[in-house]
């Protein structure tokens, strides 16, 4: 009830902003939303829209006194049936930046104010049109750089990802409400007693589910953001040629002179839906050349920061001491060993090794190996997941709180003390969804128990 009253007394002043890019185009869209939205638009539109009660499309003029600014189309949405949940108007005008700015200035003159970053989505969240996961997905869709990342974000936008947390939230609430009833209504003898077994069973059921969500979320994060891949090796093994072959362009200088690459050369490639942020590093070796030594240090730093390192070896030669030193350097880090210059081999290739020919753009085995290393499968792109740093961090926190509750239960602590960690896990579930939490479990209690008989 408190949240409802707060929503009713809150005043949402009318905001305005350009919803399309500020560039010359055929059309532009200006979005206006707020409590006085219809009143303000009516002051500068050739028709009065204040009494409109349902979604409407109108053609008319935006006017400043007797001066016509532009002929426009108005898409009118009566709250709560709008994106923001409040009265909203989208003004479709001609795509001149000058015209769009004139209209926005006119609306501001009549009482609107310019919207802040993300304010329309924020209002949709405040009016409970979307939850926090969906709000984050809006930004993910806009910033998606691959079709696969976009499709994954759309699953979150549609609410599919939010459903993943509901079984966890419900099961925690079941145990928490049982504990609350035991504490608050001890006089009811026919109520099931909350005990250690309830807590342990609940935690044992939820921890594997949370682990599964974290695993799928980490893969989803890779789909959305890609990974940093360092290409490492001694001088003249073909690192720059490999970078160029992956990028499909001659970005790095390639010569047969060892030590040509003196700095980290960057590039990006879409590998079947996964963006690889490639870092071609300087050849790693001892050098008295100060410039080359700086490049080597940068290479070592890039390897430390990379999510995956491709160690390039010359397949036409035996391993040398420098190769072994580099392999030792990455042994505890995610890496793949790539045997380049396969075009120089005449014998049968070892099927357990990854051979490529950067010279001939023969990289099929490398691409397959990267995919396999990341554990990405076709269903990864179609499965909703809690896949940003905030969501994953909160998931891990839920697991920690539940394990603490189990530990306390096994140590025979009083059930009200055990419930502290369970309540923390429950609140964290609400935090993932962005739901207001007043620590009032009455809804959960009365939906599960008939305590007023």
C-alpha positions as CSV (number, residue, x, y, z in Angstrom):
1,X,0.0,0.0,0.0
2,X,2.9,2.4,0.9
3,X,4.4,2.0,-2.6
4,X,1.0,2.6,-4.2
5,X,0.4,5.8,-2.3
6,X,4.0,7.0,-3.1
7,X,3.3,6.4,-6.8
8,X,0.0,8.3,-6.7
9,X,1.4,11.4,-5.0
10,X,4.6,11.5,-7.1
11,X,4.5,14.3,-9.8
12,X,6.0,13.4,-13.1
13,X,6.8,16.7,-14.9
14,X,6.6,16.6,-18.6
15,X,9.8,15.8,-20.4
16,X,10.8,16.1,-24.1
17,X,13.7,14.8,-26.2
18,X,14.6,13.8,-29.7
19,X,14.1,10.0,-30.0
20,X,15.9,9.7,-33.3
21,X,19.5,10.5,-34.1
22,X,20.3,14.3,-34.4
23,X,21.1,14.0,-38.1
24,X,19.4,15.2,-41.3
25,X,17.0,12.5,-42.4
26,X,13.5,12.1,-44.0
27,X,11.8,12.1,-40.6
28,X,12.5,12.8,-36.9
29,X,10.6,11.7,-33.8
30,X,10.3,13.9,-30.7
31,X,9.0,12.2,-27.6
32,X,6.9,14.0,-25.0
33,X,5.8,12.4,-21.7
34,X,4.5,13.4,-18.4
35,X,1.5,14.5,-16.3
36,X,0.9,17.7,-18.3
37,X,1.9,16.2,-21.7
38,X,-1.4,16.7,-23.5
39,X,-1.9,20.2,-22.1
40,X,1.6,21.3,-23.2
41,X,1.4,19.8,-26.7
42,X,-2.1,21.3,-27.2
43,X,-0.6,24.8,-26.7
44,X,1.5,24.4,-29.9
45,X,-0.5,22.0,-32.0
46,X,-3.3,23.0,-34.4
47,X,-5.8,20.6,-32.6
48,X,-6.7,20.2,-28.9
49,X,-5.7,16.8,-27.6
50,X,-6.4,17.3,-23.9
51,X,-9.6,15.2,-23.9
52,X,-8.2,12.2,-25.8
53,X,-8.8,9.0,-23.9
54,X,-7.3,6.3,-26.1
55,X,-4.5,5.8,-28.6
56,X,-4.9,8.2,-31.5
57,X,-3.1,9.3,-34.6
58,X,-3.5,12.9,-35.8
59,X,-2.2,15.0,-38.6
60,X,-1.7,18.8,-38.0
61,X,0.7,21.6,-37.6
62,X,3.1,22.6,-34.9
63,X,2.5,26.4,-34.5
64,X,4.1,29.2,-32.5
65,X,1.3,31.7,-32.3
66,X,0.4,32.2,-36.0
67,X,3.7,30.8,-37.3
68,X,3.7,27.3,-38.7
69,X,6.8,25.4,-37.6
70,X,6.1,22.2,-39.4
71,X,3.3,19.8,-40.6
72,X,3.5,16.7,-38.3
73,X,1.9,13.4,-37.3
74,X,1.1,12.9,-33.7
75,X,1.1,9.4,-32.1
76,X,-0.9,9.9,-28.9
77,X,-0.8,7.4,-26.1
78,X,-3.1,7.7,-23.1
79,X,-1.4,6.4,-19.9
80,X,-1.0,3.9,-18.5
81,X,-1.1,2.3,-22.0
82,X,2.2,3.8,-23.1
83,X,5.9,2.9,-22.9
84,X,6.4,5.1,-19.9
85,X,3.1,4.3,-18.3
86,X,2.0,8.0,-18.5
87,X,0.5,10.3,-21.1
88,X,2.9,10.3,-24.0
89,X,3.0,11.9,-27.5
90,X,5.4,11.2,-30.3
91,X,5.7,14.0,-32.8
92,X,6.8,12.8,-36.2
93,X,8.2,15.8,-38.1
94,X,10.4,16.4,-41.1
95,X,14.0,15.2,-40.4
96,X,15.6,18.6,-40.3
97,X,17.7,19.2,-37.2
98,X,16.6,22.8,-37.3
99,X,12.9,21.9,-37.3
100,X,13.3,19.3,-34.5
101,X,15.2,21.8,-32.3
102,X,12.5,24.5,-32.9
103,X,9.8,22.1,-31.9
104,X,11.7,21.0,-28.7
105,X,12.4,24.7,-27.8
106,X,8.7,25.5,-28.3
107,X,7.6,22.7,-26.0
108,X,10.1,23.7,-23.4
109,X,8.7,27.3,-23.6
110,X,5.3,25.9,-22.8
111,X,6.3,24.0,-19.7
112,X,8.2,20.9,-20.7
113,X,11.8,20.3,-19.7
114,X,14.6,18.4,-21.6
115,X,14.8,14.8,-20.6
116,X,17.9,13.4,-18.9
117,X,19.7,10.3,-20.2
118,X,17.6,7.2,-19.9
119,X,14.7,9.1,-18.2
120,X,12.0,7.6,-20.5
121,X,13.1,4.0,-19.6
122,X,13.4,5.1,-15.9
123,X,9.8,6.2,-15.9
124,X,8.7,3.0,-17.5
125,X,10.4,1.2,-14.7
126,X,8.9,3.5,-12.0
127,X,5.5,2.9,-13.4
128,X,6.1,-0.9,-13.4
129,X,5.8,-1.2,-17.2
130,X,9.2,-3.0,-17.1
131,X,11.5,-4.4,-14.5
132,X,15.2,-3.6,-14.1
133,X,16.3,-6.5,-16.2
134,X,14.2,-5.3,-19.1
135,X,15.4,-1.7,-18.6
136,X,19.0,-2.9,-18.9
137,X,18.0,-4.9,-22.0
138,X,16.9,-1.7,-23.7
139,X,20.4,-0.3,-23.6
140,X,21.8,-3.7,-24.6
141,X,19.7,-3.8,-27.7
142,X,20.8,-0.3,-28.7
143,X,24.5,-1.1,-28.2
144,X,24.4,-4.6,-29.7
145,X,27.2,-5.1,-32.3
146,X,26.1,-8.5,-33.5
147,X,22.8,-10.1,-34.6
148,X,23.3,-12.7,-31.9
149,X,23.9,-10.2,-29.1
150,X,20.8,-8.3,-30.2
151,X,18.6,-11.4,-30.2
152,X,19.8,-12.4,-26.7
153,X,19.0,-8.9,-25.4
154,X,15.5,-9.0,-27.0
155,X,14.8,-12.1,-24.9
156,X,15.5,-10.0,-21.8
157,X,13.4,-7.1,-23.2
158,X,10.5,-9.5,-23.7
159,X,10.7,-10.6,-20.0
160,X,12.0,-14.1,-20.6
161,X,15.2,-13.5,-18.6
162,X,13.2,-12.1,-15.6
163,X,11.4,-15.4,-15.3
164,X,14.7,-17.2,-14.5
165,X,14.9,-15.6,-11.1
166,X,11.2,-16.3,-10.1
167,X,11.6,-19.9,-9.0
168,X,14.5,-18.9,-6.8
169,X,12.6,-16.0,-5.3
170,X,9.5,-18.2,-4.8
171,X,11.3,-21.0,-3.0
172,X,13.2,-18.6,-0.7
173,X,9.9,-16.8,0.1
174,X,8.3,-20.2,0.9
175,X,10.8,-21.0,3.6
176,X,11.1,-17.4,4.8
177,X,7.3,-17.0,5.2
178,X,7.1,-20.3,7.1
179,X,9.8,-19.0,9.5
180,X,7.9,-15.7,9.9
181,X,4.7,-17.4,10.6
182,X,6.4,-19.6,13.3
183,X,7.9,-16.5,14.9
184,X,4.8,-14.2,14.7
185,X,2.0,-16.7,15.3
186,X,3.4,-19.2,17.8
187,X,-0.2,-19.8,19.2
188,X,-1.2,-21.7,16.0
189,X,-0.3,-25.3,16.8
190,X,-1.4,-26.7,13.4
191,X,1.2,-24.6,11.5
192,X,4.1,-26.5,10.1
193,X,7.2,-26.0,12.2
194,X,10.1,-24.3,10.4
195,X,13.3,-26.3,11.1
196,X,16.8,-27.0,9.9
197,X,15.6,-29.5,7.3
198,X,13.5,-26.9,5.5
199,X,16.5,-24.6,5.2
200,X,19.0,-27.3,4.1
201,X,16.6,-28.8,1.5
202,X,15.9,-25.3,0.1
203,X,19.6,-24.4,-0.2
204,X,20.5,-27.8,-1.7
205,X,17.8,-27.4,-4.3
206,X,18.7,-23.8,-5.2
207,X,22.5,-23.8,-5.3
208,X,22.8,-26.0,-8.4
209,X,20.1,-23.8,-10.1
210,X,22.1,-20.7,-9.3
211,X,25.3,-22.3,-10.5
212,X,23.6,-23.1,-13.8
213,X,22.3,-19.5,-14.2
214,X,25.8,-18.1,-13.5
215,X,27.4,-20.4,-16.1
216,X,24.8,-19.5,-18.8
217,X,25.1,-15.8,-17.8
218,X,28.9,-15.8,-18.3
219,X,28.4,-17.3,-21.8
220,X,25.7,-14.7,-22.5
221,X,28.1,-12.0,-21.3
222,X,30.6,-13.3,-23.9
223,X,28.0,-13.1,-26.6
224,X,27.1,-9.5,-25.7
225,X,30.5,-8.1,-25.1
226,X,33.0,-10.4,-26.8
227,X,36.4,-11.3,-25.3
228,X,39.9,-9.9,-25.4
229,X,42.2,-12.2,-27.3
230,X,46.0,-11.7,-27.2
231,X,48.1,-13.1,-30.0
232,X,51.5,-14.0,-28.5
233,X,54.7,-15.7,-29.6
234,X,58.3,-15.2,-30.3
235,X,59.3,-12.9,-33.2
236,X,58.6,-13.9,-36.8
237,X,56.2,-16.8,-36.1
238,X,53.4,-15.1,-38.1
239,X,51.4,-13.3,-35.4
240,X,50.8,-10.2,-37.5
241,X,49.9,-12.4,-40.5
242,X,47.4,-14.2,-38.3
243,X,45.9,-10.9,-37.2
244,X,45.5,-9.7,-40.7
245,X,44.0,-13.1,-41.8
246,X,41.4,-13.0,-39.0
247,X,40.5,-9.3,-39.8
248,X,40.5,-9.9,-43.5
249,X,42.7,-6.8,-44.0
250,X,46.4,-5.7,-43.8
251,X,46.2,-3.9,-40.5
252,X,49.6,-5.0,-39.1
253,X,52.9,-4.6,-41.0
254,X,54.3,-7.9,-42.0
255,X,57.9,-8.5,-43.0
256,X,60.4,-11.3,-42.6
257,X,62.4,-9.2,-40.2
258,X,62.1,-10.4,-36.7
259,X,60.8,-7.7,-34.3
260,X,58.8,-5.7,-36.9
261,X,55.9,-5.3,-34.5
262,X,57.0,-2.9,-31.7
263,X,53.6,-2.1,-30.2
264,X,50.2,-3.8,-29.6
265,X,48.1,-3.7,-32.7
266,X,44.3,-4.0,-32.2
267,X,41.4,-5.1,-34.3
268,X,38.0,-6.8,-34.0
269,X,36.4,-9.7,-35.8
270,X,33.0,-11.3,-35.5
271,X,33.6,-15.0,-35.1
272,X,30.3,-16.7,-35.7
273,X,28.5,-14.3,-33.4
274,X,31.3,-13.8,-30.9
275,X,33.3,-10.6,-31.1
276,X,37.0,-11.1,-30.6
277,X,38.9,-8.0,-29.5
278,X,42.3,-9.0,-31.0
279,X,45.6,-7.7,-29.7
280,X,48.6,-8.5,-31.8
281,X,51.6,-8.3,-29.5
282,X,55.3,-7.7,-30.1
283,X,57.4,-10.8,-30.3
284,X,58.4,-11.8,-26.8
285,X,62.2,-12.2,-26.4
286,X,65.1,-10.7,-24.6
287,X,66.2,-7.5,-26.3
288,X,68.7,-4.7,-25.7
289,X,66.7,-2.5,-28.1
290,X,64.9,-0.1,-25.7
291,X,61.9,0.4,-28.1
292,X,61.5,-3.4,-28.7
293,X,61.8,-4.0,-24.9
294,X,59.0,-1.5,-24.3
295,X,56.9,-3.5,-26.8
296,X,57.7,-6.8,-25.1
297,X,56.5,-5.3,-21.8
298,X,53.3,-4.2,-23.4
299,X,52.9,-7.7,-24.8
300,X,53.2,-9.2,-21.3
301,X,50.6,-6.7,-20.0
302,X,48.2,-7.6,-22.8
303,X,48.5,-11.3,-22.1
304,X,47.7,-10.6,-18.4
305,X,44.6,-8.7,-19.3
306,X,43.4,-11.0,-22.1
307,X,40.5,-13.4,-21.6
308,X,42.2,-15.8,-24.0
309,X,45.8,-16.0,-25.4
310,X,46.6,-17.5,-28.8
311,X,50.2,-18.8,-28.5
312,X,51.6,-18.9,-32.1
313,X,54.3,-21.4,-32.9
314,X,56.1,-22.1,-36.1
315,X,55.0,-25.6,-37.1
316,X,57.9,-25.9,-39.6
317,X,60.5,-25.7,-36.8
318,X,61.2,-27.5,-33.5
319,X,60.3,-25.7,-30.2
320,X,63.0,-23.3,-29.1
321,X,63.7,-22.0,-25.7
322,X,61.8,-18.8,-26.3
323,X,58.7,-20.8,-27.3
324,X,58.9,-22.8,-24.1
325,X,59.2,-19.6,-22.0
326,X,56.0,-18.2,-23.6
327,X,54.2,-21.5,-23.0
328,X,55.2,-21.4,-19.4
329,X,54.1,-17.8,-19.1
330,X,50.5,-18.7,-20.1
331,X,50.2,-22.2,-18.6
332,X,47.8,-21.0,-15.8
333,X,45.8,-18.7,-18.1
334,X,43.2,-19.6,-20.7
335,X,45.1,-20.2,-23.9
336,X,45.2,-22.1,-27.2
337,X,48.4,-23.3,-28.9
338,X,48.4,-22.4,-32.6
339,X,50.8,-24.0,-35.1
340,X,51.2,-21.6,-37.9
341,X,52.8,-22.0,-41.4
342,X,51.0,-25.4,-41.9
343,X,51.5,-24.7,-45.7
344,X,55.2,-25.6,-45.2
345,X,54.4,-29.1,-43.9
346,X,54.3,-32.0,-46.2
347,X,53.7,-34.9,-43.8
348,X,50.5,-35.9,-41.9
349,X,49.3,-33.4,-39.4
350,X,48.7,-34.2,-35.8
351,X,45.0,-34.2,-35.3
352,X,45.4,-33.1,-31.6
353,X,47.0,-29.9,-32.7
354,X,45.5,-26.7,-34.1
355,X,47.2,-25.9,-37.5
356,X,46.7,-22.8,-39.5
357,X,48.2,-21.1,-42.5
358,X,47.9,-17.3,-42.0
359,X,49.5,-16.9,-45.5
360,X,46.7,-18.9,-47.2
361,X,43.9,-17.7,-44.8
362,X,43.3,-21.2,-43.7
363,X,41.9,-20.6,-40.2
364,X,39.0,-23.0,-40.0
365,X,40.5,-25.2,-37.2
366,X,41.4,-22.1,-35.2
367,X,37.9,-20.7,-35.3
368,X,36.4,-24.0,-34.3
369,X,38.9,-24.3,-31.4
370,X,38.1,-20.8,-30.1
371,X,34.3,-21.6,-30.1
372,X,34.9,-24.9,-28.3
373,X,37.2,-23.2,-25.8
374,X,34.6,-20.7,-24.9
375,X,31.9,-23.4,-24.5
376,X,29.6,-21.6,-26.8
377,X,26.9,-23.7,-28.5
378,X,24.1,-22.8,-30.9
379,X,21.5,-22.8,-28.0
380,X,23.6,-20.2,-26.2
381,X,22.3,-17.6,-28.6
382,X,18.7,-18.6,-28.0
383,X,18.7,-19.1,-24.3
384,X,17.8,-16.2,-22.0
385,X,20.4,-15.5,-19.3
386,X,21.3,-13.1,-16.6
387,X,24.3,-11.8,-18.5
388,X,25.6,-8.5,-17.1
389,X,28.1,-7.9,-14.3
390,X,25.4,-6.5,-11.9
391,X,23.1,-9.5,-12.4
392,X,25.9,-12.1,-12.1
393,X,27.3,-10.4,-9.0
394,X,23.9,-10.5,-7.3
395,X,23.4,-14.1,-8.3
396,X,26.6,-15.0,-6.6
397,X,25.6,-13.0,-3.6
398,X,22.3,-15.0,-3.3
399,X,24.3,-18.2,-3.3
400,X,26.7,-16.9,-0.6
401,X,23.7,-15.9,1.6
402,X,22.0,-19.3,1.1
403,X,25.2,-21.2,2.0
404,X,25.6,-19.1,5.1
405,X,22.0,-19.9,6.1
406,X,22.7,-23.6,5.6
407,X,25.9,-23.4,7.7
408,X,24.0,-21.6,10.5
409,X,21.2,-24.2,10.3
410,X,23.7,-27.1,10.5
411,X,25.3,-25.3,13.5
412,X,21.9,-25.4,15.2
413,X,21.5,-21.6,15.5
414,X,18.0,-20.4,16.3
415,X,15.8,-20.3,13.3
416,X,15.2,-16.5,13.6
417,X,19.0,-16.0,13.3
418,X,19.2,-18.4,10.3
419,X,16.5,-16.4,8.6
420,X,18.7,-13.3,8.5
421,X,20.8,-14.8,5.7
422,X,17.7,-16.1,4.0
423,X,16.1,-12.7,4.0
424,X,19.3,-11.2,2.6
425,X,19.1,-13.7,-0.3
426,X,15.4,-12.8,-0.8
427,X,16.2,-9.1,-0.9
428,X,18.9,-9.7,-3.4
429,X,16.4,-11.5,-5.7
430,X,14.3,-8.3,-5.5
431,X,17.4,-6.2,-6.3
432,X,18.0,-8.1,-9.5
433,X,14.5,-7.3,-10.7
434,X,14.6,-3.8,-9.2
435,X,11.5,-4.4,-7.1
436,X,10.8,-2.1,-4.2
437,X,11.4,-4.0,-0.9
438,X,10.0,-2.8,2.4
439,X,10.8,-6.1,4.2
440,X,7.1,-6.7,4.4
441,X,6.4,-10.4,3.9
442,X,2.7,-10.3,4.7
443,X,1.8,-10.9,1.1
444,X,4.0,-14.0,1.0
445,X,2.7,-15.2,4.3
446,X,-1.0,-14.8,3.6
447,X,-0.8,-16.2,0.2
448,X,0.6,-19.5,1.7
449,X,-1.1,-19.8,5.1
450,X,-4.6,-19.3,6.5
451,X,-3.5,-17.8,9.8
452,X,-6.6,-15.8,10.6
453,X,-9.0,-18.7,11.0
